[in-house]
Structures are given as structure tokens and as C-alpha cells.
Amino acid sequence: MSMDLPRPIADYVEANARLDIDGMLQPFRRDAVFIDNGKHFEGQAAIRQLFEEEVMPVKAIFVPDTARQEDGDVVVEGRAHGDFPGSPLRFTYRFTLADGAIKTLETTI
């Protein structure tokens, strides 16, 4: 990846490119919250279920092309492609980091 992303975010993006669920979960805190277009998934078990049910079946891969700091968060934008209607779609990922891990990830189209 050519972008200079904080390590937890880079690890998540790189694991997603491989469709590696364990690798995708690793940078999240145990009590992390993933907000996917308004739906909340709290804790690693719920986030794993989201990945298993919504990411893996459609092979959704996020490819960031911009990143910026905003209000203490890291906002990353790019396209997600896979076997889903409208692919590719442009997404915004807003990451809140704490203690070297992802505390919150909010995705929006």
C-alpha cells in the first residue's frame, strides 16, 4: 500500500485485500464498535459475524485512495469492489484509534 496509514488501519486494509477475517479482526479492540451504514456491531464476535455474513460472501474489498485527519479520527476514502450490486462503490471509513488499535470504525457510502 502506498498510503501512509496508521498501522492498525493499514493492517485492516491489507487483511481485507486478502479476505482474511482473522487478520481483519486483529487490529480491533475487543470492545470495538463497527458502524456499517448506521447498523452497530459491538465487540469482536459481532464484527466477525458482520465479516462472515456481509463481506466474505460478496468478496468485498476496500481500496483506499485518500486519507486525512479529522477531529482526532482518521478518515479514509476509496472504492469497495466485489460481487455486489453497483460494484464498485465509493465508501468513507472513519477510524477512531485508541491504544494502538481500532476503537471505532464507521463506514458510509
SEVOLUM-792949 format. One line per 8 residues: their letters; for each residue x, y, z of N, C-alpha, C, CB. Coordinates in Angstrom, 1 decimal. Glycine has a CB too. Layout:
REM residues N
A	X/Y/Z/X/Y/Z/X/Y/Z/X/Y/Z  ...
//
This chain:
REM residues 109
MSMDLPRP	0.8/-1.2/0.0/0.0/0.0/0.0/0.9/1.2/0.0/-1.0/0.0/1.2  0.6/2.2/-0.9/1.4/3.4/-1.0/1.1/4.5/0.0/1.4/3.9/-2.4  -0.1/4.4/0.6/-0.5/5.4/1.5/0.1/5.2/2.9/-2.1/5.5/1.7  0.4/6.3/3.6/1.0/6.2/4.9/-0.2/6.2/6.0/2.0/7.3/5.2  -0.7/5.0/6.2/-1.8/4.9/7.2/-1.3/4.4/8.5/-2.9/3.9/6.6  -1.9/4.8/9.6/-1.5/4.2/10.9/-1.6/2.7/10.9/-2.4/4.8/12.0  -0.7/2.0/11.6/-0.5/0.6/11.5/-1.8/-0.2/11.6/0.5/0.1/12.5  -2.7/0.1/12.6/-3.9/-0.7/12.7/-4.8/-0.6/11.5/-4.7/-0.3/13.9
IADYVEAN	-4.9/0.6/10.9/-5.7/0.7/9.7/-5.0/0.0/8.5/-5.8/2.2/9.4  -3.7/0.2/8.4/-3.0/-0.5/7.3/-3.2/-2.0/7.4/-1.5/-0.1/7.3  -3.1/-2.5/8.6/-3.2/-4.0/8.8/-4.6/-4.4/8.4/-3.0/-4.3/10.3  -5.7/-3.6/8.8/-7.0/-4.0/8.4/-7.2/-4.0/6.9/-8.0/-3.0/9.1  -6.7/-3.0/6.3/-6.9/-2.8/4.8/-6.2/-4.0/4.1/-6.4/-1.5/4.3  -5.0/-4.3/4.5/-4.2/-5.3/3.9/-4.8/-6.7/4.1/-2.7/-5.4/4.5  -5.4/-7.0/5.3/-6.1/-8.2/5.5/-7.3/-8.3/4.7/-6.4/-8.4/7.1  -8.0/-7.2/4.6/-9.3/-7.2/3.8/-8.9/-7.5/2.3/-10.0/-5.8/3.9
ARLDIDGM	-7.8/-7.0/1.8/-7.4/-7.3/0.4/-7.2/-8.8/0.2/-6.1/-6.5/0.1  -6.8/-9.5/1.3/-6.7/-11.0/1.2/-7.9/-11.7/1.6/-5.5/-11.4/2.2  -9.0/-11.0/2.0/-10.2/-11.6/2.6/-9.9/-12.5/3.7/-11.0/-12.3/1.5  -9.1/-12.0/4.6/-8.6/-12.8/5.8/-9.3/-12.2/7.0/-7.0/-12.6/6.0  -10.4/-13.0/7.5/-11.2/-12.5/8.6/-10.4/-12.3/9.9/-12.3/-13.5/8.8  -9.5/-13.3/10.2/-8.7/-13.2/11.4/-7.8/-12.0/11.4/-7.9/-14.4/11.6  -7.2/-11.7/10.2/-6.3/-10.6/10.0/-7.1/-9.3/10.1/-5.6/-10.7/8.7  -8.3/-9.3/9.6/-9.2/-8.1/9.6/-9.6/-7.8/11.1/-10.4/-8.3/8.7
LQPFRRDA	-9.8/-8.8/11.9/-10.2/-8.6/13.3/-9.1/-8.2/14.2/-10.9/-9.8/13.8  -7.9/-8.6/13.9/-6.7/-8.4/14.7/-6.5/-7.0/15.2/-5.5/-8.9/14.1  -6.7/-6.0/14.3/-6.4/-4.6/14.7/-7.5/-3.9/15.6/-6.1/-3.8/13.5  -8.6/-4.6/15.8/-9.7/-4.1/16.5/-9.6/-4.4/18.0/-11.1/-4.6/16.0  -9.9/-3.4/18.9/-10.0/-3.7/20.3/-11.1/-4.7/20.5/-10.3/-2.4/21.1  -11.0/-5.4/21.7/-12.1/-6.4/22.0/-13.5/-5.8/22.1/-11.8/-7.1/23.3  -13.5/-4.5/22.6/-14.8/-3.8/22.8/-15.1/-2.8/21.6/-14.7/-3.0/24.1  -14.4/-3.0/20.5/-14.6/-2.1/19.3/-16.1/-2.1/18.9/-13.7/-2.6/18.2
VFIDNGKH	-16.4/-1.0/18.2/-17.7/-0.8/17.6/-17.5/-0.6/16.1/-18.5/0.4/18.2  -18.2/-1.3/15.3/-18.2/-1.2/13.8/-19.6/-0.7/13.4/-17.8/-2.5/13.0  -19.7/0.5/12.8/-20.9/1.1/12.4/-21.0/1.0/10.9/-21.1/2.5/12.9  -21.8/0.1/10.3/-21.8/-0.1/8.9/-23.1/0.5/8.4/-21.8/-1.6/8.6  -23.0/1.7/7.8/-24.2/2.4/7.2/-25.3/2.5/8.2/-24.7/1.7/5.9  -24.9/2.8/9.5/-25.9/3.0/10.5/-26.2/1.8/11.4/-27.2/3.5/9.9  -25.8/0.6/11.0/-26.0/-0.5/11.8/-24.8/-0.7/12.7/-26.3/-1.8/10.9  -25.0/-0.9/14.0/-24.0/-1.1/15.0/-23.7/-2.5/15.3/-24.4/-0.3/16.3
FEGQAAIR	-22.4/-2.8/15.3/-21.9/-4.2/15.7/-20.8/-3.9/16.8/-21.2/-4.9/14.4  -21.1/-4.4/18.0/-20.3/-4.2/19.2/-19.6/-5.4/19.6/-21.1/-3.6/20.3  -18.2/-5.3/19.7/-17.4/-6.4/20.1/-16.9/-7.2/18.9/-18.1/-7.3/21.1  -15.8/-7.9/19.2/-15.2/-8.7/18.1/-16.1/-9.8/17.5/-13.9/-9.3/18.5  -16.9/-10.4/18.4/-17.8/-11.5/17.9/-18.8/-11.0/16.9/-18.5/-12.2/19.1  -19.4/-9.8/17.2/-20.4/-9.2/16.3/-19.7/-8.8/15.0/-21.1/-8.1/17.0  -18.5/-8.2/15.2/-17.8/-7.7/14.0/-17.4/-8.9/13.1/-16.5/-6.9/14.4  -17.0/-10.0/13.7/-16.7/-11.2/12.9/-17.9/-11.7/12.2/-16.2/-12.4/13.9
QLFEEEVM	-19.1/-11.7/12.8/-20.3/-12.1/12.2/-20.6/-11.2/11.0/-21.5/-12.1/13.2  -20.4/-9.9/11.2/-20.6/-9.0/10.0/-19.7/-9.4/8.9/-20.3/-7.5/10.5  -18.4/-9.6/9.1/-17.5/-10.0/8.1/-17.9/-11.3/7.4/-16.1/-10.2/8.6  -18.3/-12.3/8.2/-18.7/-13.6/7.7/-20.0/-13.5/6.9/-18.9/-14.6/8.8  -20.9/-12.7/7.3/-22.2/-12.7/6.6/-22.3/-11.6/5.5/-23.3/-12.4/7.6  -21.5/-10.6/5.6/-21.7/-9.5/4.6/-20.5/-9.2/3.7/-22.1/-8.3/5.3  -19.3/-9.5/4.2/-18.1/-9.1/3.5/-17.7/-10.3/2.6/-17.0/-8.7/4.4  -17.5/-11.5/3.3/-17.0/-12.7/2.6/-17.9/-13.2/1.5/-16.8/-13.8/3.6
PVKAIFVP	-19.2/-13.3/1.7/-20.0/-13.8/0.6/-19.9/-13.0/-0.7/-21.4/-13.9/1.0  -19.7/-11.7/-0.6/-19.6/-10.9/-1.8/-18.2/-10.5/-2.2/-20.5/-9.6/-1.6  -17.2/-11.0/-1.4/-15.8/-10.7/-1.6/-15.5/-9.2/-1.7/-15.3/-11.4/-2.9  -16.1/-8.5/-0.7/-16.0/-7.0/-0.7/-14.6/-6.6/-0.3/-17.0/-6.4/0.2  -13.9/-5.9/-1.1/-12.5/-5.4/-0.8/-12.5/-3.9/-1.0/-11.5/-6.1/-1.8  -12.0/-3.2/0.1/-11.9/-1.8/0.1/-10.5/-1.4/-0.3/-12.2/-1.2/1.5  -10.4/-0.4/-1.3/-9.1/0.1/-1.8/-9.1/1.6/-1.6/-9.0/-0.3/-3.3  -8.4/2.0/-0.5/-8.4/3.4/-0.2/-7.5/4.2/-1.2/-7.8/3.6/1.2
DTARQEDG	-8.0/5.5/-1.4/-7.1/6.3/-2.3/-6.9/7.7/-1.6/-7.9/6.6/-3.6  -7.5/8.0/-0.5/-7.2/9.3/0.2/-7.4/9.0/1.7/-8.2/10.4/-0.2  -6.6/9.8/2.5/-6.7/9.7/3.9/-6.4/11.1/4.5/-5.7/8.6/4.5  -7.1/11.4/5.6/-6.9/12.7/6.3/-7.2/12.5/7.8/-7.7/13.8/5.6  -6.7/13.4/8.6/-7.0/13.5/10.0/-8.2/14.5/10.1/-5.8/14.0/10.8  -9.2/14.1/10.9/-10.4/15.0/11.1/-11.0/14.8/12.5/-11.5/14.7/10.0  -10.9/15.8/13.3/-11.5/15.8/14.6/-10.9/14.6/15.4/-13.0/15.7/14.6  -9.6/14.3/15.3/-9.0/13.2/16.0/-9.2/11.8/15.4/-9.5/13.2/17.4
DVVVEGRA	-10.0/11.7/14.4/-10.1/10.4/13.7/-9.3/10.4/12.4/-11.7/10.2/13.3  -9.2/9.2/11.8/-8.5/9.1/10.5/-9.6/8.7/9.5/-7.4/8.0/10.5  -9.8/9.6/8.5/-10.9/9.4/7.6/-10.2/8.9/6.3/-11.7/10.7/7.3  -10.6/7.7/5.8/-10.1/7.1/4.6/-11.2/6.9/3.6/-9.4/5.7/5.0  -10.9/7.3/2.4/-11.9/7.2/1.3/-11.4/6.3/0.2/-12.4/8.5/0.8  -12.3/5.6/-0.5/-11.9/4.8/-1.6/-13.0/4.0/-2.1/-10.7/3.9/-1.2  -12.7/3.1/-3.0/-13.7/2.2/-3.6/-13.7/0.8/-3.0/-13.5/2.2/-5.2  -14.9/0.3/-2.9/-15.0/-1.1/-2.5/-15.6/-1.8/-3.7/-15.9/-1.3/-1.2
HGDFPGSP	-15.0/-3.0/-4.0/-15.4/-3.8/-5.2/-15.7/-5.2/-4.7/-14.4/-3.7/-6.3  -16.5/-5.9/-5.4/-16.8/-7.2/-5.1/-18.0/-7.7/-5.9/-17.1/-7.4/-3.6  -18.6/-8.8/-5.5/-19.8/-9.4/-6.2/-21.1/-8.8/-5.5/-19.7/-10.9/-6.1  -21.3/-7.5/-5.6/-22.5/-6.9/-5.0/-23.0/-5.9/-6.0/-22.2/-6.3/-3.6  -24.3/-5.6/-6.0/-24.9/-4.6/-6.9/-24.2/-3.2/-6.8/-26.4/-4.5/-6.6  -24.0/-2.7/-8.0/-23.4/-1.3/-8.0/-21.8/-1.3/-7.9/-23.9/-0.5/-7.0  -21.2/-2.5/-7.7/-19.8/-2.5/-7.6/-19.1/-1.9/-8.8/-19.3/-4.0/-7.3  -18.1/-1.1/-8.6/-17.5/-0.6/-7.3/-18.3/0.6/-6.7/-16.1/-0.3/-7.4
LRFTYRFT	-18.3/0.7/-5.4/-19.0/1.8/-4.8/-17.9/2.6/-4.0/-20.1/1.3/-3.8  -18.1/3.9/-3.9/-17.2/4.7/-3.1/-17.6/4.8/-1.7/-17.1/6.1/-3.7  -16.7/4.5/-0.7/-17.0/4.5/0.7/-16.1/5.5/1.4/-16.8/3.1/1.3  -16.6/5.9/2.6/-15.8/6.7/3.5/-15.7/5.8/4.8/-16.4/8.1/3.8  -14.5/5.6/5.3/-14.2/4.8/6.5/-13.7/5.8/7.5/-13.3/3.6/6.3  -14.4/6.0/8.6/-13.9/6.9/9.7/-13.4/6.0/10.9/-15.0/7.9/10.2  -12.1/6.0/11.1/-11.5/5.2/12.2/-11.2/6.1/13.4/-10.2/4.6/11.7  -11.6/5.6/14.6/-11.1/6.1/15.8/-10.2/5.1/16.4/-12.3/6.5/16.8
LADGAIKT	-9.0/5.6/16.7/-7.9/4.7/17.3/-7.8/4.9/18.8/-6.6/4.8/16.5  -7.4/3.9/19.5/-7.1/4.0/20.9/-6.1/2.9/21.3/-8.4/3.9/21.8  -5.1/3.3/22.0/-4.1/2.3/22.5/-3.6/1.4/21.4/-4.7/1.4/23.6  -3.3/2.0/20.2/-2.7/1.2/19.1/-3.7/0.3/18.4/-1.5/0.5/19.6  -5.0/0.5/18.6/-5.9/-0.4/18.0/-7.1/0.4/17.5/-6.4/-1.5/19.0  -8.0/-0.3/16.7/-9.2/0.4/16.2/-10.3/0.3/17.3/-9.7/-0.3/14.8  -10.7/1.4/17.7/-11.8/1.5/18.7/-13.1/1.6/18.0/-11.6/2.7/19.6  -13.2/2.4/17.0/-14.5/2.5/16.2/-14.2/2.6/14.8/-15.3/3.8/16.7
LETTI	-15.0/2.0/14.0/-14.9/2.1/12.5/-16.4/2.4/12.0/-14.3/0.9/11.8  -16.5/3.5/11.4/-17.8/3.8/10.8/-17.7/3.9/9.3/-18.4/5.2/11.4  -18.5/3.1/8.5/-18.5/3.2/7.1/-19.7/3.8/6.6/-18.2/1.7/6.5  -19.6/4.6/5.5/-20.7/5.2/4.9/-20.5/5.2/3.4/-21.0/6.7/5.4  -21.5/5.2/2.6/-21.4/5.3/1.1/-21.5/6.8/0.8/-22.5/4.5/0.4
//
